[in-house]
Amino acid sequence: MPKIVDHEVRREEIAEALWRVVRRDGIRAASVRTIAAEAGWSAGAVRYYFPDQAGLLSFAMDLVSRRVTERISALSPKGSATAVALRYLEEALPLDAERRAEFDVWMAFMAQAQAESDGGSLHEHVDKVHDGLRFLCESLLQALSDSGALRDDLELRREVERLHALIDGLALHAVIQPERTTATRLRQLLRHHIETLLA
């Protein structure tokens, strides 16, 4: 009986090999040859799934955002509005090895997107994820507002921007200085910020 191949799993395996190359050697080292070697495949096998490098980079970048979205979607919305908001926002922070790896790769992709002069597909992914994080911040703050948990003197649009900037900044600090900005510290700072918004 012929072996059934799950092509989506194979594509994700190749993307994860690309992540490892990028984290270890930088995005410039992510050629089809180096990715194939990392995955233990032939270059031809990699090209079968991704005929060009742009498609592979695009898929690998999209996979980062999909993994985060899947984790957020799997969370339980039970509990107080504040507890739910914190639980959801923590998924956007590099609090463990898996999320740190994703953020490392994401940073490399963002840098590459900025280097693209043609506003290519990587730009589209950056914009999509940036907008998605902003929407998450907006949705959670709106839920806190609807529950009566937020202070009356707050301007919601400004607070969405501040929370979005805080999440981005905390994630960046955690990668740059992990010994200082630990997972515990990230949670403390995020909780403190949310508590300053509460009635």
C-alpha positions as CSV (number, residue, x, y, z in Angstrom):
1,M,0.0,0.0,0.0
2,P,1.5,3.4,-1.0
3,K,2.5,5.7,1.8
4,I,0.1,8.6,2.2
5,V,2.0,11.9,2.3
6,D,0.4,14.9,4.1
7,H,1.7,17.7,1.9
8,E,0.8,20.4,4.4
9,V,2.8,18.7,7.1
10,R,5.8,18.5,4.7
11,R,5.5,22.2,3.9
12,E,5.5,23.0,7.6
13,E,8.5,20.8,8.2
14,I,10.4,22.8,5.5
15,A,9.3,26.1,6.9
16,E,10.5,25.0,10.4
17,A,13.8,24.1,8.9
18,L,14.0,27.6,7.4
19,W,13.2,29.0,10.9
20,R,16.2,27.1,12.4
21,V,18.5,28.3,9.6
22,V,17.3,31.9,10.1
23,R,17.7,31.7,13.9
24,R,21.2,30.2,13.7
25,D,22.7,31.9,10.6
26,G,20.5,34.7,9.6
27,I,18.0,35.1,6.8
28,R,20.7,35.6,4.1
29,A,21.8,32.0,4.8
30,A,18.3,30.7,4.0
31,S,18.9,29.3,0.6
32,V,17.1,26.2,-0.8
33,R,20.4,24.3,-0.4
34,T,20.8,25.2,3.3
35,I,17.2,24.6,4.1
36,A,17.2,21.3,2.3
37,A,20.3,20.2,4.3
38,E,18.7,21.4,7.6
39,A,15.5,19.4,6.8
40,G,17.4,16.3,5.7
41,W,15.9,16.5,2.2
42,S,17.2,17.1,-1.3
43,A,17.1,20.5,-2.8
44,G,14.8,19.0,-5.5
45,A,12.3,17.9,-2.8
46,V,12.2,21.4,-1.3
47,R,11.7,22.9,-4.7
48,Y,8.8,20.4,-5.3
49,Y,6.9,22.1,-2.5
50,F,8.3,25.6,-3.0
51,P,9.4,26.3,-6.6
52,D,11.0,29.6,-5.5
53,Q,12.5,31.1,-2.4
54,A,9.9,33.9,-2.2
55,G,7.1,31.4,-1.9
56,L,9.0,29.6,0.9
57,L,9.7,32.8,2.8
58,S,6.0,33.8,2.4
59,F,4.8,30.5,3.7
60,A,7.2,30.4,6.6
61,M,6.2,33.9,7.6
62,D,2.6,33.1,7.4
63,L,3.1,30.0,9.5
64,V,4.4,32.1,12.4
65,S,1.3,34.2,12.4
66,R,-1.0,31.1,12.0
67,R,0.6,29.4,15.0
68,V,0.0,32.4,17.2
69,T,-3.6,32.7,15.9
70,E,-4.2,29.0,16.5
71,R,-3.0,29.3,20.1
72,I,-5.2,32.4,20.7
73,S,-8.2,30.6,19.2
74,A,-7.7,27.6,21.4
75,L,-7.9,29.8,24.6
76,S,-10.9,29.6,26.9
77,P,-12.8,32.9,27.1
78,K,-13.9,32.0,30.7
79,G,-13.1,34.2,33.7
80,S,-13.2,37.9,34.3
81,A,-12.7,40.2,31.4
82,T,-9.3,41.2,32.9
83,A,-8.1,37.7,33.2
84,V,-9.2,36.9,29.7
85,A,-7.5,40.0,28.3
86,L,-4.2,39.1,30.0
87,R,-4.4,35.4,28.9
88,Y,-4.9,36.5,25.2
89,L,-2.3,39.2,25.2
90,E,0.3,36.8,26.7
91,E,0.1,34.7,23.6
92,A,1.6,37.6,21.6
93,L,4.7,37.7,23.9
94,P,7.8,35.4,23.8
95,L,7.2,33.8,27.1
96,D,8.6,30.4,26.4
97,A,11.1,28.7,24.0
98,E,8.5,28.1,21.2
99,R,7.3,31.7,21.3
100,R,10.8,33.1,21.5
101,A,11.8,31.1,18.4
102,E,8.7,32.4,16.5
103,F,9.5,36.0,17.5
104,D,13.2,35.6,16.5
105,V,12.1,34.5,13.1
106,W,9.5,37.1,12.9
107,M,12.1,39.8,13.6
108,A,14.3,38.5,10.8
109,F,11.3,38.5,8.4
110,M,10.4,42.1,9.3
111,A,14.0,43.2,8.7
112,Q,13.9,41.5,5.3
113,A,10.5,43.0,4.5
114,Q,12.0,46.5,5.2
115,A,14.9,45.7,2.8
116,E,12.5,44.9,0.0
117,S,12.2,47.9,-2.3
118,D,9.2,46.6,-4.2
119,G,6.8,46.3,-1.2
120,G,6.6,42.5,-1.9
121,S,4.7,39.7,-0.2
122,L,6.7,39.9,3.0
123,H,5.4,43.5,3.5
124,E,1.8,42.1,3.1
125,H,2.4,39.6,5.9
126,V,3.9,42.2,8.2
127,D,1.0,44.5,7.6
128,K,-1.5,41.6,8.2
129,V,0.1,40.6,11.5
130,H,0.5,44.2,12.6
131,D,-3.2,44.8,11.9
132,G,-4.1,41.6,13.6
133,L,-2.3,42.5,16.8
134,R,-3.9,45.9,16.8
135,F,-7.3,44.3,16.3
136,L,-6.6,41.9,19.3
137,C,-5.7,44.9,21.5
138,E,-8.8,46.8,20.3
139,S,-11.2,43.8,20.9
140,L,-9.9,43.1,24.4
141,L,-10.0,46.7,25.5
142,Q,-13.5,47.0,24.0
143,A,-14.5,43.9,26.0
144,L,-13.1,45.4,29.2
145,S,-15.0,48.7,28.4
146,D,-18.2,46.9,27.7
147,S,-17.9,45.0,31.0
148,G,-17.5,48.3,32.9
149,A,-14.0,47.4,33.9
150,L,-12.2,50.4,32.3
151,R,-11.9,53.9,33.8
152,D,-14.4,56.4,32.4
153,D,-11.8,59.0,31.5
154,L,-9.9,56.8,29.0
155,E,-9.9,57.5,25.3
156,L,-10.2,54.0,23.9
157,R,-8.4,54.6,20.5
158,R,-5.4,56.0,22.3
159,E,-5.3,53.2,24.8
160,V,-5.4,50.6,21.9
161,E,-2.3,52.3,20.4
162,R,-0.6,52.3,23.8
163,L,-1.3,48.7,24.4
164,H,-0.2,47.7,20.9
165,A,3.1,49.6,21.4
166,L,3.6,48.0,24.8
167,I,3.2,44.5,23.4
168,D,5.6,45.2,20.6
169,G,8.1,46.8,23.0
170,L,8.0,44.1,25.6
171,A,8.5,41.4,23.0
172,L,11.5,43.3,21.6
173,H,13.0,43.8,25.0
174,A,12.6,40.1,25.8
175,V,14.6,39.2,22.8
176,I,17.3,41.8,23.2
177,Q,17.8,41.4,26.9
178,P,16.2,38.1,28.0
179,E,18.1,38.0,31.3
180,R,16.5,41.3,32.3
181,T,13.1,41.0,30.6
182,T,12.2,37.5,31.8
183,A,8.8,35.9,31.3
184,T,7.9,36.7,34.9
185,R,8.8,40.4,34.3
186,L,6.8,40.5,31.0
187,R,3.7,39.2,32.8
188,Q,4.2,41.7,35.6
189,L,4.6,44.7,33.3
190,L,1.6,43.6,31.2
191,R,-0.6,43.1,34.3
192,H,0.5,46.4,35.7
193,H,-0.4,48.3,32.5
194,I,-3.9,46.7,32.4
195,E,-4.4,47.5,36.0
196,T,-3.7,51.2,35.4
197,L,-6.7,51.2,33.0
198,L,-9.2,49.6,35.4
199,A,-11.9,51.5,37.2
